[in-house]
């Protein structure tokens, strides 16, 4: 037993040799999970009765499983209420030591999903009336869907098949379809189509 530290540290000992030594000396490993959170403890039971304990962070599937989720959500909502952008919120949370469920750091899309999932999302600018329209009759696909009581993807299908005619408008970096129901065959569209 006294020669094991020397053997472990010897320049001639390879990684494979160290693995064999560890397997020989290790009786069992016990993992203690803290509920469904990301926190766990590994207890290594070694020959001779020594037990070493190691705290580990494991990946979890959802934000809600994080042990500090309530604090995380409260902080994100506080920052959003103050007018902070998703990108800025991500940077602040990262700087304050918060960590997401599966990755090493937050990013803007994660923040948008988190806030949206818990009722704190914002409207997309394409439905907020910021679309440059040629006249008052032009509508977005969502507006047409709302008026006809159908899904916007159904309206997009009509556009692709030529049942509706439309044009693309630019809002920031996003392109948005605008259509007029009064043009051509579009007046014959019924929600059952």
Beta strands, then each sheet from edge to edge (+ up, - down):
strand 1: 26-33
strand 2: 39-46
strand 3: 51-57
strand 4: 139-140
strand 5: 166-171
strand 6: 174-179
sheet 1: 1+ 2- 3+
sheet 2: 4+ 6- 5+
end
